[in-house]
Amino acid sequence: MQVFGLTINLITLFALVLAIGIVVDNAIVVIEAVHAKMEEEHLSPYAATVKVVHEISGAIVAITFVMAAVFIPVAFMTGPVGIFYRQFAITMATSIVLSGVVALTLTPVLCAMILKNNHGKPKKKNPIDLFIDGFNRVFGKLTVRYEKLLRAIVNRRVVTWVVLLACCAGIFGISKSLPSGFIPNEDQGMIYAIVQTPPGSTLERTNEISRKLQEIAEKVEGIRSVSALAGYEVLTEGRGSNAGTCLINLEEWSKRKHNVNEIIEELEEKAKEIPGATIEFFGPRPFRDMEQRVVSPFVCWTRPITMITRNSKR
């Protein structure tokens, strides 16, 4: 983490906690393979470890690169998403790569030193051993049935193509219904409307457009109050006579039938009736620090600016 200039924060700690459940897979694969070799071929721990390392090294490398490939592209994303998740992606990818190195170096050494081949030797079993043996018998039967199922369908191309097409159809359906953004917008009960009149427009003209938008928004179902502001544009925090903003507060989720996206679509359709201005609608950012910067102009003014505000449906 120091090499990449990262610090200990909530993002990197979250990545480390998540990595704990991922990076142990490589070591588990090695240990289970050594255990199976000792049981099936009655080899010593050292001989079983040597044989396993030669057999599954390629699989360990493949697993490592496949898991790392999920997170590495995120580190190259630009914009707020890239800044937010770059530390997460680098921490995860580095942990996964290091786990592969450990699985091919330290884990085999520990297997050869610590594991004991007690298979076939009489042993007095306690209740825990009896439970484990019973679980293994049930799991073994399920494994045999699963192998029979695979043998029955592996050579049937029709079944394979049907499963493949069903998966593709499911992916297509899910992509249509789920939000497509990396960080989807949330329904926070608030909408911002940006009003841009032609350059050189007076503040009175901008305020007139804002009032018309305010009147239209008041008639939309699910909107509780509307505040109009002329001379300030909340998206870029710009000030000018041709910029305006409307702060639209929605009813509580239990009191309205439409979500924020549906209300925005209705507002965009009705805002087309207002000529001579470009009007855009968007919801608050999903991050609290960004939201605070967006809301702050309505709370505390550091520069004198002409403001005309009217609330309705109090």
N, C-alpha and C positions, 0 to 999 in steps of 0.2 A: 504493500500500500504506500509506503514511503517512496518507492521508486516511481510510482505514478503520481505522486503528489497528493494522495488522498489522506483524509483525516478520519479519526474515529467520530462518526456521527450516526444519526438514526438510520440513514440510508445504508451506510456500510455495515452497521451492526445488523440490520435486517438481512442484508445479503449473507453475512456470516452465519446467522441463525438458520437461514434457509439452506445454506451450503452444507450444514451439518447433516441434514437428511439426504443430501445428494452425494457428497463425496465419499461416504462410507460404502457405496455400492461396489466400487472397484475392489476394495479390500475384501468385502464379503464374497465376491465372485472367486477370488483367489483362495480364500480359506475353505469355502465349500468344495472347490475343486480338489484341493489337497485332501480334505476329509473323505471325499468320494473315492479318490485313488487308493487311499489306505484301506478303505473298507472293501472295495471291489477287487483290487489286485494284491492286497496284503503286502504293501510296500512299507518301508520305513518312512518316517516323516521327511528325512532328507531326500531320499529317492523319489518320493511322491511329489515333493516340492519342485525338484529339478524337472521332472516330467511335465508337471502342470505349467511351469513357466514357459517351457518350449511349446506347449499346446495352445495356451490361451493368451499369450502376449499380444498377438494381433487383435484379439477380441477386446482386450483392455484398452489398447490404443484407439480402436474404433469407437468404443463407448465414450472415451474421454473426448475425442474430437466431435462426436455427434452432440454431446451435451454442451460442450463449449460453443459450438456453432449456433446454438440457440441464443446465447447472450452476447457474443462478440459483435454482431451487427448493430446492436443497440448502442454500443459505445461510439459509433460513428454517426448517430442521428444528430441533426442540427436543431436549432431553436430551443424553446423552453423544455420540450420533452427530452432532448439530448442532454441538456444541462442537468435536468432532474435525475435521469436514469444512468448517466455515464458512470458515476461512482458505483452504482449497484451492479452494472454489467461487468465492469472491470474486476470488481471484487469476486463476483460469482465465477467468471471465466478463469481467473487466476487460481481460485480455490480448486476448481475442477481439474485444471491441468496439474496442479501440485498433487492432487489425490491420485492421478494416474501414475505420476512418478513414484509416489510412496507405494502404490500397489505393486509396482514392478521391482522395487528395491527393498524397502524395509519390511513389507508384509511377508514376502517369501522367507526372509531371514528369520523372522519371528515364528513363522510356521515350522521351520526346521528345528528351531530351538525349543519351542514350547509345546507343540502338539505331541500327543502320545497315541500310539496305535494300540488301542484296547479292544479292537473288534474281535469277536469270537471268544474272548476270555470270560469266564464266569464272574458275575458281579451281583452282589446283593442289591436289589432294587428297592428304592424307597418310593413313596406315593408319587413324587414328582417324576421319577423315571418311568413309572407305569403310565402316567398321563402322557408323557412325551412319546412313549412307544405306541400308545393307542392313537395319538394324533398322527404319527407317522404312518400307521397302517391305513387309516382313513385317507390320508393325503396320497398314499401310494395307489390306492384303488381309484381315486379320482384322476390321478395322472394316467393310469392305464386306460381309463375310459376316454380321456382327452386324446391320447395317442390314437385310439381306434377311430375317433371322430376325424382326426386329421388324415389318417390313412384313407378314410372313406371319401373325403372331398378333395384331397390334394391333387388328384389326377382328373377331376371333373372340372373342366374349364368353364362350363356354364355357371356352376355355383360360384366360382371365383369371380367371374365377370359380373354376376348379379350382386355380390357383396361389394365389389369395387364401385359399381354404378350407384348402389344405395348409399355408400359413404360419400361419393361425390355429390349426390342430390342432397344429403343431409348437410354437408358443408355449405353448399349454395344456399340452402334455406336458412341456416344459422347466420350466414353473412348478411342476409337480407333483413333479418329481424333484430340482430344485435348491433349495438353502436359500433361504427367502424373506426373511430378515433382511438389512438393509443391511450389517451386519457379522456374518456367520454365526458361530455358536459353533464352536470347534475341539475336536477330540478330543485333549485334553492329558493323558489318563490319570488324571483325577481328577474326583470328583463331591462336591459339598457337599449335605448334607441338613439342612434347617432344621426343628426340632421346636418347635411352639408348643402348650403345654398351656393350659387355661383360666386366666384371671386369678385369682391367689390360690393357685395350686397350689404345693406345697412343692417344694424342690429334690430331695427323695427321689423324689417322684412323677415329676418331669421326668427324673431319672436312670433310673428304671425304664423309662419309655417309650424313652429312648435305648438302653438295653440290649436291649430287645426288637427295636428296629430294627437294632441291631448284629447280633443273632443271625440275623435274616432276611437281612441283606445278606451275611453270611458264606457263606450257602448259594447265592448267585447265582453262576453261572459267569462267570468273567472278572474277579472281584474278588479282589485280593491281600490287602488288610488294611483294617480299619475301626477308626477311633478315635472315641470318643464323648466329648462335652464337655457338661456340664450347667452352666447359669448364664450362657451366652454365646450370642448369636445373630449369626452371621457376616455375614448379609446387611446388616443395619442397624447392626452393631457395638453392639447393645444388650445390656445386662446385666440379668438378673432371674431369679428362681427358676422362672419358667414358660417360660424359653427354653433351647434346647439345640441343639447342632450335632453332626453326624457328618461326619468327614472320611474319604471312601472312596477308596482308591487302587486303580487297576485294574492288571491285568497288562499286560505290554508288548504292543504291537500285534501282534507276530508270534505271541504265545502265546494270543490270544483270538480267537473267531470273531465276536463282536458289537462294534459300535461303541458310543460313549458314549450316543447317543440310544436305542439299543435296550435298553441296560442300564438307563437311567433309566425307560423305559416298564415294564420288568419290575419294577423297584423300586417304582414308583408303584402297580402292580397288587397287589403283595404287601403294601405298607404299609397297604392298606385293611383288613387284618386287625387292625390296632392301633387300638382304640377310645380315645376321650378325648383326642385330639391331632390337630393339623393338621401334616402333614408335606409339605414341598416339596423337590424335587430340582432342581439346576441345576449346570452346569459352570462352571469358572473363566472370568473375563472374558478376552477375547482380547488385552487390553493388559497388558503386564508390570507397569506401575505400579499398576494396579488389583489385579492378582493379588497383588502384594507386600503391599498393604494388607489383602487378604483373608487371606493366609497368616500375616501378622505376628502375629495373636493366638496362633497355635500355636507361635510361635518365641520371642516376648519379651512378657512380661506387665508392664504398667506399673501395674496396680492389683491388689490382692489379690482373688481371686475363687475360689469353690469349683469345683474341677475334678476329675472322675473320668473317667479314660481307660483304655481297655484295647485292646490291639492283638492281632490274630490273624493266622494264616497268615504268620508272619514267614519 
